[in-house]
Amino acid sequence: NRLPQSLESCVRWLAQRDSLDQDAVLVVSPAERARARHAVYAFAEAVKSRIYYVGIAADTTESELRQRREISREKGSYFIDAAPTRAATEGAILLLDGLERA
């Protein structure tokens, strides 16, 4: 199952950033979003990394991207990490889809 030529260069670029222990950001037009998402998934599969996905909408707030506080009778008050926090602490890939809407 070979990737299209247009995605191979993108995956190769992501691999170069990864080999240098650098973060990578792909900023694409809305028309290219599906292609970029496919490249990120292909790269994650190649390096066997987990992906955390966050769909960004116009009403997404900063607090939704960090932690939220939960209260339950069993556990009391506790915090749940949002996807960006989990990706950072686990060394996983974070896919922010629709960043131009923020």
N, C-alpha and C positions, 0 to 999 in steps of 0.2 A: 504494500500500500504506500505508494510514493506520493509525497507532497507536490503540489503544483510549483513550478519554478518561481512564481511570484512570492510564495510563502517560504521557500527554502532560504532565500537571502535574509528574510526577517528572522527566521529561527536561527540561522548562523550568527546574525548580529546579537541576538539574545544570548547565545552560547558564549560568544566572545566576552560580553559583559559579565556573565556568570563566572567565566574562568579567571577574570580579573577581580572577582569579588566586588563588583560594582552593581549598583542598582540600575535598572533600565526602565524607561518610561516610553511607551509608544503613544504618541498623540496623533490621531488620525481623524479624517473627516467622517461625518456620520455615514457617508456612503461606503467607506472603507472599514467600518466598525466590525462587520462580520468576518472579514478577511483577517483583521488583526486579532480578533478573538480566537479564530481557528489557529493562528500561528502560536499564540500563547498556550493554548491547549496542547498543541503538538510538541512544543518545547517542554512543557511540564511532563508530558508522557515520556519524552526522551530522557529526561533527567530524573524521572520517577519522583516528582515533587507534588505535594498537595497544592491545590488552588483554592483560595478563598475569593468568592465573587461578591461584589457589592454593586448593585444597580443604582446609579445616581439619578435622582430626579430633582426638579426645581425646588422641591420642599425638603430635601435631605438636609439635616442639620449636623453640625459638628459633633454634638453629643451622641448621635447615632453611629458615629464612626469610631468611638472610643469604648466606653463601658456604659452599662446601664445597671441600675440598682433594682434588685428584686426583693420582695418580701414574701415569705411563706411561713405558715404555721410550724412546719417541720424544721426548717433551716434558719428561720429568723431573717435577718437582713444580710444580703450578700450581693456581690457584683458579678456580672457576666460580661466577659470580654466580647467586643464586637469583632467582626472579621478582620479589620486592619490590625487590631491589637494581637489577635491570635496569629495572623500571618507573620507579624514581626517577631513575636516570642518563639514561634516554632521554626522560623527560617523558611516559611512557605512562600508561595507566589500569591500576590494580591492583584486581582483584576478589578479595576475601577471602571465600570462600563457606563458611558454617558457623562463623562467628566465635564464635557463642554456645557452641560445643562446647569452646572453648579453656579 
